[in-house]
């Protein structure tokens, strides 16, 4: 099964110049916790991501207001996958990077979809290529506390990059 078959197409995106309030409104409207950040609305090339956690910890907890620009709190160097990637590659990215959602891009790095942990779970019943055991393993690995989070992170997702160090310094997959 390919990423294109799993993904939710045409996800909401924002730009680095948008405000965190704009991003939060998109999250509310779309009932999601991650918005891909694109270079601009025409190119749709991915340059980062912003999560509800980024808004809470990198902005609100530091006293930044709703007019703070997305560029000031987004994660740069995001994990993403291609439309032609096999489901095993998506599972590897989620497990290795401990993220619950992975943007899907075309050959020009334009955001065309997003795959959430729930999409993997739904795929179990639709495809023999997606095993329930593998999805369980992915969910388990995503949910492990990171090494740098100590006792504060027990039971929390390591996707919360502020507890394990900035994703800005991590390699793109």
KOLDOLUM-549222 format. One record per residue: x, y, z of N, C-alpha, C in turn; residue in one letter. Coordinates in pm, 1 decimal. Example, Ala and Ser with C-alpha at 12.3 -4.5 7.8 and 13.67 -1.06 7.14 Angstrom:
REM KOLDOLUM-549222
<atom <1319.0 -569.0 780.0> <1230.0 -450.0 780.0> <1320.0 -330.0 780.0> 'A'>
<atom <1285.0 -225.0 708.0> <1367.0 -106.0 714.0> <1290.0 3.0 787.0> 'S'>
END
This chain:
REM KOLDOLUM-549222
<atom <84.5 -116.9 0.0> <0.0 0.0 0.0> <89.2 123.5 0.0> 'X'>
<atom <54.9 218.1 -81.4> <132.5 342.4 -95.0> <74.9 453.4 -6.5> 'X'>
<atom <158.7 550.9 23.7> <116.8 665.4 104.8> <-4.5 734.6 43.3> 'X'>
<atom <-6.2 744.7 -87.5> <-115.4 811.5 -156.0> <-250.9 746.2 -126.3> 'X'>
<atom <-250.8 615.7 -102.3> <-374.0 543.0 -72.5> <-418.8 562.0 72.6> 'X'>
<atom <-326.6 598.2 159.3> <-354.5 615.8 301.9> <-388.5 759.3 339.8> 'X'>
<atom <-332.3 853.9 267.9> <-333.7 993.2 311.0> <-471.2 1058.0 302.0> 'X'>
<atom <-487.4 1160.4 383.8> <-598.8 1253.3 369.7> <-547.7 1359.3 273.2> 'X'>
<atom <-614.6 1376.3 159.1> <-562.7 1470.6 59.2> <-590.7 1616.5 96.1> 'X'>
<atom <-510.2 1703.7 37.9> <-528.4 1849.3 48.1> <-546.1 1899.8 191.3> 'X'>
<atom <-448.6 1875.2 277.9> <-463.3 1923.2 415.7> <-453.7 2075.5 422.5> 'X'>
<atom <-509.5 2130.9 526.9> <-495.6 2274.3 552.9> <-348.1 2304.1 573.8> 'X'>
<atom <-301.3 2414.7 519.9> <-161.7 2456.4 535.1> <-158.6 2603.1 575.3> 'X'>
<atom <-48.7 2644.7 632.8> <-27.5 2786.3 662.1> <111.8 2824.0 614.7> 'X'>
<atom <142.9 2951.4 620.8> <275.0 3000.2 580.0> <350.3 3050.8 703.0> 'X'>
<atom <480.3 3069.2 691.5> <556.9 3122.5 804.3> <510.3 3261.3 847.8> 'X'>
<atom <448.0 3335.5 757.0> <402.3 3471.6 787.4> <266.7 3475.6 857.1> 'X'>
<atom <193.4 3364.5 855.7> <66.2 3359.8 927.2> <92.1 3371.0 1076.8> 'X'>
<atom <-11.4 3401.8 1151.9> <2.6 3410.6 1297.7> <-30.2 3275.6 1360.8> 'X'>
<atom <14.4 3259.2 1485.7> <-19.1 3136.3 1556.1> <-169.5 3128.0 1578.1> 'X'>
<atom <-235.8 3241.5 1589.0> <-381.3 3240.5 1601.0> <-444.6 3186.2 1472.8> 'X'>
<atom <-391.6 3225.6 1356.5> <-440.9 3171.2 1229.4> <-423.5 3019.6 1226.8> 'X'>
<atom <-307.4 2972.4 1268.5> <-280.1 2828.0 1270.0> <-374.0 2756.6 1367.0> 'X'>
<atom <-394.7 2814.9 1483.9> <-484.4 2754.0 1582.2> <-627.8 2747.2 1529.4> 'X'>
<atom <-671.1 2850.6 1460.4> <-805.6 2848.5 1401.8> <-818.6 2738.3 1297.6> 'X'>
<atom <-714.7 2721.6 1214.8> <-716.4 2612.5 1116.2> <-727.0 2477.1 1186.0> 'X'>
<atom <-652.0 2460.2 1294.6> <-657.8 2335.3 1370.0> <-798.2 2311.3 1423.9> 'X'>
<atom <-860.3 2416.9 1472.6> <-995.7 2404.8 1525.0> <-1094.2 2370.4 1412.3> 'X'>
<atom <-1086.4 2442.6 1302.0> <-1177.7 2420.1 1189.3> <-1162.2 2281.0 1128.7> 'X'>
<atom <-1039.5 2233.0 1122.7> <-1011.2 2104.6 1057.3> <-1000.1 1988.6 1155.4> 'X'>
<atom <-1015.8 2017.0 1283.7> <-1006.0 1915.9 1387.4> <-876.2 1836.7 1374.6> 'X'>
<atom <-765.2 1910.6 1375.1> <-634.2 1845.9 1362.4> <-535.2 1910.6 1457.7> 'X'>
<atom <-423.3 1845.3 1479.8> <-322.7 1896.3 1571.8> <-191.7 1933.7 1506.4> 'X'>
<atom <-183.9 1920.3 1373.8> <-62.9 1956.2 1299.8> <-103.4 2022.0 1169.4> 'X'>
<atom <-37.3 2133.2 1139.5> <-58.0 2203.1 1013.3> <77.7 2210.6 942.9> 'X'>
<atom <87.7 2158.5 819.8> <211.8 2179.3 744.7> <230.3 2329.3 715.9> 'X'>
<atom <354.2 2373.3 725.3> <387.1 2512.0 693.2> <452.2 2510.6 555.4> 'X'>
<atom <394.9 2588.7 463.9> <442.7 2590.9 326.4> <506.4 2726.0 295.0> 'X'>
<atom <600.3 2721.7 202.5> <674.0 2840.2 160.4> <578.7 2955.5 127.8> 'X'>
<atom <480.8 2928.1 44.5> <375.1 3024.0 12.1> <256.0 2947.1 -43.3> 'X'>
<atom <145.1 3013.4 -56.5> <22.0 2945.6 -97.2> <23.4 2900.0 -242.9> 'X'>
<atom <113.0 2955.9 -323.6> <122.4 2914.5 -463.7> <209.3 2789.6 -479.9> 'X'>
<atom <326.7 2790.3 -421.5> <419.3 2677.5 -438.9> <377.1 2556.2 -357.1> 'X'>
<atom <324.4 2580.3 -238.8> <284.5 2474.4 -145.4> <400.8 2385.0 -103.9> 'X'>
<atom <525.3 2432.6 -118.0> <642.8 2354.9 -77.1> <658.6 2359.0 74.0> 'X'>
<atom <677.0 2242.3 131.2> <687.0 2230.4 276.4> <817.1 2291.3 327.8> 'X'>
<atom <805.7 2371.9 434.1> <923.3 2429.3 499.9> <922.8 2401.0 649.9> 'X'>
<atom <812.5 2345.0 699.3> <804.6 2315.7 841.4> <668.0 2261.1 878.4> 'X'>
<atom <647.4 2247.6 1008.1> <517.2 2208.8 1061.3> <493.4 2287.9 1188.7> 'X'>
<atom <367.5 2302.2 1223.2> <332.3 2361.6 1352.1> <224.8 2273.8 1413.4> 'X'>
<atom <242.8 2244.4 1541.1> <147.5 2159.7 1612.7> <78.6 2241.1 1722.4> 'X'>
<atom <-29.3 2185.1 1773.1> <-95.7 2248.2 1886.5> <2.2 2257.7 2003.9> 'X'>
<atom <88.6 2160.4 2015.0> <190.3 2159.9 2120.9> <290.0 2274.9 2102.0> 'X'>
<atom <330.8 2300.4 1976.9> <420.7 2413.3 1950.0> <357.4 2544.4 1995.3> 'X'>
<atom <229.0 2560.5 1966.3> <158.9 2683.7 2003.6> <154.1 2697.4 2155.7> 'X'>
<atom <126.1 2587.7 2224.4> <116.6 2592.2 2370.8> <251.9 2615.0 2437.0> 'X'>
<atom <353.5 2539.2 2394.7> <481.3 2540.1 2465.6> <579.6 2644.0 2411.6> 'X'>
<atom <586.8 2657.2 2281.9> <683.0 2752.3 2224.6> <629.1 2894.3 2219.0> 'X'>
<atom <497.7 2910.2 2221.7> <440.6 3044.8 2214.1> <375.3 3084.9 2346.8> 'X'>
<atom <262.9 3025.5 2379.2> <185.5 3067.9 2496.2> <265.7 3059.4 2626.0> 'X'>
<atom <335.9 2948.6 2648.3> <410.9 2931.5 2773.1> <525.0 3032.1 2786.0> 'X'>
<atom <568.4 3085.0 2674.8> <677.1 3183.9 2676.0> <624.2 3326.4 2670.9> 'X'>
<atom <492.3 3340.7 2683.1> <433.6 3474.5 2687.2> <413.9 3539.9 2551.9> 'X'>
<atom <429.6 3463.5 2444.6> <407.0 3518.9 2310.7> <256.6 3526.7 2285.5> 'X'>
<atom <214.1 3628.5 2215.4> <72.3 3650.3 2191.0> <22.0 3585.6 2064.0> 'X'>
<atom <-106.6 3601.0 2036.9> <-169.6 3539.8 1919.3> <-118.2 3595.9 1786.3> 'X'>
<atom <-55.1 3712.2 1790.9> <-1.3 3771.5 1667.9> <140.7 3725.1 1636.2> 'X'>
<atom <194.4 3635.6 1718.0> <326.8 3578.2 1692.4> <323.5 3507.0 1557.1> 'X'>
<atom <426.9 3522.5 1479.8> <433.4 3458.6 1348.0> <465.7 3310.0 1362.9> 'X'>
<atom <406.5 3231.9 1276.0> <429.3 3087.4 1273.8> <578.5 3058.3 1264.3> 'X'>
<atom <652.5 3135.1 1185.6> <796.2 3111.1 1167.1> <872.6 3111.9 1299.3> 'X'>
<atom <818.8 3181.4 1400.1> <888.5 3193.3 1528.0> <869.5 3071.6 1619.1> 'X'>
<atom <773.7 2985.1 1588.5> <748.0 2870.4 1676.3> <738.1 2737.6 1601.4> 'X'>
<atom <742.3 2740.6 1469.7> <727.3 2616.9 1392.4> <851.8 2529.3 1402.6> 'X'>
<atom <834.0 2402.9 1373.1> <946.9 2311.1 1361.4> <992.6 2314.5 1216.7> 'X'>
<atom <1118.9 2341.3 1197.4> <1175.2 2338.6 1063.3> <1234.1 2199.9 1041.4> 'X'>
<atom <1272.7 2171.5 919.9> <1328.8 2040.1 889.6> <1231.1 1927.8 924.6> 'X'>
<atom <1107.5 1936.4 874.1> <1005.4 1838.9 912.9> <1025.4 1701.2 851.2> 'X'>
<atom <969.2 1601.8 916.8> <961.1 1468.1 858.1> <848.3 1471.3 756.6> 'X'>
<atom <869.8 1408.3 643.4> <763.6 1395.1 544.0> <794.7 1274.6 458.4> 'X'>
<atom <698.1 1235.2 377.5> <716.6 1120.1 290.2> <661.9 1153.5 153.1> 'X'>
<atom <694.3 1069.9 55.7> <646.6 1093.1 -80.5> <517.2 1015.5 -104.4> 'X'>
<atom <443.7 1056.0 -206.5> <317.2 989.4 -239.7> <339.5 843.4 -275.5> 'X'>
<atom <456.8 809.1 -327.0> <486.4 672.5 -369.3> <549.3 585.5 -261.6> 'X'>
<atom <570.5 641.0 -143.3> <632.4 563.2 -35.1> <540.7 449.3 7.4> 'X'>
<atom <601.2 338.4 41.5> <526.2 224.1 94.0> <483.7 254.4 237.6> 'X'>
<atom <379.1 188.5 282.4> <330.2 208.0 418.4> <439.5 176.4 519.9> 'X'>
<atom <525.9 83.8 489.8> <635.7 50.6 582.2> <728.3 170.6 603.8> 'X'>
<atom <746.6 253.9 501.8> <828.6 374.6 515.0> <759.6 475.6 605.9> 'X'>
<atom <630.6 490.6 591.7> <554.3 581.8 678.1> <564.0 534.3 822.9> 'X'>
<atom <548.3 404.0 843.5> <559.5 347.8 977.7> <699.2 371.7 1035.2> 'X'>
<atom <801.5 357.7 951.8> <939.2 380.1 998.1> <958.7 525.2 1040.6> 'X'>
<atom <909.1 618.6 960.6> <922.7 760.4 994.8> <852.9 789.5 1126.6> 'X'>
<atom <729.9 741.6 1140.5> <655.9 765.5 1265.0> <728.8 707.0 1384.7> 'X'>
<atom <778.8 584.6 1370.0> <849.5 518.8 1480.4> <981.3 587.1 1512.7> 'X'>
<atom <1063.1 608.6 1410.8> <1195.9 666.1 1432.6> <1189.7 808.5 1486.6> 'X'>
<atom <1099.1 887.7 1434.4> <1089.0 1029.0 1474.5> <988.6 1050.6 1586.8> 'X'>
<atom <916.2 945.4 1623.5> <813.8 951.8 1727.5> <714.0 1064.1 1698.8> 'X'>
<atom <655.4 1058.5 1578.5> <553.5 1155.4 1538.9> <424.5 1082.5 1503.3> 'X'>
<atom <313.4 1147.0 1527.7> <182.1 1088.2 1502.6> <127.3 1121.6 1364.1> 'X'>
<atom <187.1 1220.5 1299.3> <137.2 1264.9 1169.1> <254.8 1294.6 1077.3> 'X'>
<atom <238.3 1257.8 949.3> <345.5 1276.9 852.3> <287.2 1342.3 725.9> 'X'>
<atom <334.5 1461.9 690.4> <290.4 1521.9 564.4> <337.8 1437.2 445.8> 'X'>
<atom <259.7 1440.0 338.9> <291.3 1368.2 215.8> <315.5 1473.4 108.8> 'X'>
<atom <427.5 1457.8 35.4> <464.8 1556.8 -66.6> <482.2 1490.1 -202.4> 'X'>
<atom <470.9 1572.6 -306.3> <497.2 1522.9 -441.1> <645.7 1539.9 -472.4> 'X'>
<atom <684.1 1518.8 -596.2> <824.5 1525.0 -635.7> <888.5 1661.8 -620.8> 'X'>
<atom <807.3 1766.8 -611.8> <858.8 1903.1 -593.2> <846.7 1951.0 -449.0> 'X'>
<atom <824.5 1856.9 -356.0> <807.4 1886.7 -212.5> <684.2 1971.1 -184.1> 'X'>
<atom <583.9 1961.9 -270.4> <456.0 2029.7 -246.5> <368.0 1939.4 -161.7> 'X'>
<atom <308.1 1995.4 -57.7> <221.7 1918.4 30.6> <94.7 1880.0 -45.1> 'X'>
<atom <68.9 1749.7 -49.6> <-50.3 1699.1 -118.6> <-140.4 1617.8 -25.7> 'X'>
<atom <-90.7 1585.2 94.7> <-170.5 1506.5 187.6> <-104.3 1497.2 322.5> 'X'>
<atom <-169.3 1423.5 410.0> <-113.1 1398.7 542.7> <-160.7 1261.5 588.2> 'X'>
<atom <-74.0 1190.1 657.1> <-109.4 1059.0 712.1> <-97.7 1068.5 863.3> 'X'>
<atom <-206.3 1033.6 930.1> <-208.6 1032.7 1076.1> <-201.7 888.5 1125.1> 'X'>
<atom <-165.3 874.7 1248.4> <-161.3 744.1 1313.0> <-294.6 671.1 1292.9> 'X'>
<atom <-405.9 742.9 1300.7> <-538.9 682.1 1282.7> <-556.3 626.8 1141.2> 'X'>
<atom <-492.2 689.3 1041.1> <-500.3 638.8 903.4> <-436.0 501.1 893.7> 'X'>
<atom <-325.7 481.2 965.8> <-261.1 349.2 968.6> <-354.6 245.9 1030.3> 'X'>
<atom <-417.1 283.8 1140.1> <-507.2 190.3 1208.2> <-624.4 151.3 1116.8> 'X'>
<atom <-679.9 247.4 1044.5> <-790.8 217.7 953.1> <-745.4 130.0 836.8> 'X'>
<atom <-621.4 142.6 796.6> <-569.7 65.9 682.8> <-560.2 -83.0 712.0> 'X'>
<atom <-552.2 -120.4 838.1> <-541.9 -261.6 875.8> <-656.2 -341.8 815.3> 'X'>
<atom <-776.8 -287.4 818.9> <-893.1 -360.8 767.8> <-905.6 -353.7 615.6> 'X'>
<atom <-830.4 -262.7 552.0> <-842.3 -243.9 407.5> <-732.5 -310.3 326.5> 'X'>
<atom <-621.5 -344.5 389.0> <-507.9 -393.9 312.5> <-431.6 -502.8 386.2> 'X'>
<atom <-401.5 -611.0 317.5> <-319.8 -715.7 380.1> <-174.4 -670.7 400.1> 'X'>
<atom <-135.2 -561.1 334.9> <1.8 -510.1 349.4> <22.5 -436.6 481.3> 'X'>
<atom <-87.3 -402.6 549.9> <-77.6 -330.6 676.1> <-120.8 -425.6 786.7> 'X'>
<atom <-24.6 -463.7 870.1> <-56.3 -561.0 974.8> <-93.3 -490.4 1104.8> 'X'>
<atom <-186.8 -548.8 1173.1> <-229.6 -496.0 1302.3> <-111.5 -495.2 1400.0> 'X'>
<atom <-31.0 -598.6 1393.3> <85.2 -608.3 1482.0> <183.4 -493.1 1456.0> 'X'>
<atom <208.7 -462.8 1328.5> <301.9 -354.8 1294.9> <247.1 -219.5 1339.4> 'X'>
<atom <118.4 -195.4 1317.7> <57.7 -69.4 1361.4> <67.4 -57.4 1513.3> 'X'>
<atom <43.1 -166.4 1584.2> <56.1 -165.8 1730.2> <199.2 -127.8 1770.4> 'X'>
<atom <297.9 -185.4 1701.2> <438.7 -154.9 1730.9> <468.8 -8.1 1707.0> 'X'>
<atom <415.3 47.6 1597.6> <437.5 189.1 1564.9> <378.1 277.8 1674.0> 'X'>
<atom <254.1 251.0 1711.6> <187.6 330.7 1815.3> <265.2 322.7 1946.1> 'X'>
<atom <312.9 204.2 1978.7> <391.6 186.8 2100.5> <520.7 269.2 2095.2> 'X'>
<atom <591.1 266.1 1983.7> <717.7 340.8 1970.9> <694.4 490.6 1971.6> 'X'>
<atom <585.7 535.0 1907.1> <554.4 678.0 1906.4> <533.4 728.7 2048.4> 'X'>
<atom <470.7 645.8 2130.7> <428.8 686.6 2264.3> <535.8 672.0 2371.7> 'X'>
<atom <650.5 614.6 2338.9> <757.0 599.3 2438.0> <811.8 735.9 2475.5> 'X'>
<atom <839.0 755.6 2603.6> <901.5 881.7 2644.1> <1039.6 893.3 2580.6> 'X'>
<atom <1075.4 1013.6 2546.2> <1208.2 1034.4 2489.0> <1311.9 1030.2 2599.2> 'X'>
<atom <1436.3 1006.7 2560.7> <1544.9 998.6 2658.4> <1564.8 1129.3 2732.4> 'X'>
<atom <1544.8 1241.9 2663.5> <1573.1 1371.0 2726.0> <1457.3 1423.5 2808.6> 'X'>
<atom <1341.7 1355.5 2804.0> <1226.5 1409.2 2875.0> <1225.8 1372.8 3022.6> 'X'>
<atom <1301.8 1271.5 3060.6> <1306.7 1232.8 3200.8> <1169.3 1195.5 3252.0> 'X'>
<atom <1145.6 1213.7 3380.3> <1017.3 1173.9 3438.7> <903.7 1264.5 3394.4> 'X'>
<atom <934.3 1388.2 3353.2> <829.0 1478.1 3305.5> <760.8 1421.8 3183.3> 'X'>
<atom <833.1 1345.2 3100.9> <778.2 1298.2 2975.0> <715.9 1160.7 2981.0> 'X'>
<atom <715.8 1098.1 3096.3> <661.6 962.5 3104.8> <518.8 960.2 3053.6> 'X'>
<atom <496.9 872.5 2955.5> <363.9 858.3 2899.0> <327.9 964.2 2796.5> 'X'>
<atom <416.4 1057.1 2770.0> <387.8 1162.3 2673.6> <454.5 1132.3 2541.8> 'X'>
<atom <400.6 1183.6 2436.6> <457.4 1164.4 2304.0> <585.7 1243.5 2288.7> 'X'>
<atom <683.4 1182.3 2229.1> <808.6 1253.7 2201.7> <793.2 1346.2 2083.1> 'X'>
<atom <675.8 1346.1 2020.1> <650.1 1442.5 1913.6> <659.9 1583.1 1969.9> 'X'>
<atom <646.6 1593.8 2096.5> <654.0 1722.8 2163.7> <799.3 1765.3 2165.5> 'X'>
<atom <842.9 1821.6 2057.9> <984.4 1846.5 2034.4> <1047.8 1936.7 2138.2> 'X'>
<atom <968.8 2015.7 2207.5> <1027.5 2104.3 2306.2> <1083.1 2027.6 2424.7> 'X'>
<atom <1040.7 1903.0 2444.9> <1092.0 1823.6 2555.7> <1211.6 1739.1 2516.0> 'X'>
<atom <1238.4 1724.4 2388.8> <1349.7 1638.4 2349.2> <1452.9 1713.1 2267.2> 'X'>
<atom <1438.1 1842.5 2258.5> <1527.8 1920.7 2174.5> <1456.0 1957.3 2046.6> 'X'>
<atom <1492.7 2063.4 1988.6> <1424.3 2113.7 1870.2> <1439.7 2022.5 1750.1> 'X'>
<atom <1329.4 2003.7 1677.8> <1335.6 1929.2 1552.7> <1415.3 2007.1 1447.1> 'X'>
<atom <1445.1 2131.4 1476.3> <1520.0 2213.3 1381.4> <1656.1 2152.8 1350.9> 'X'>
<atom <1708.2 2075.5 1446.0> <1841.9 2019.4 1430.0> <1841.7 1875.1 1381.6> 'X'>
<atom <1724.7 1818.9 1355.5> <1717.2 1679.7 1318.7> <1712.9 1664.2 1166.9> 'X'>
<atom <1768.2 1555.6 1116.2> <1773.4 1536.5 970.5> <1636.4 1510.7 910.5> 'X'>
<atom <1619.1 1556.1 789.0> <1495.3 1533.1 714.1> <1496.2 1389.1 663.1> 'X'>
<atom <1382.8 1323.5 667.0> <1373.0 1185.5 618.7> <1310.1 1181.9 482.4> 'X'>
END
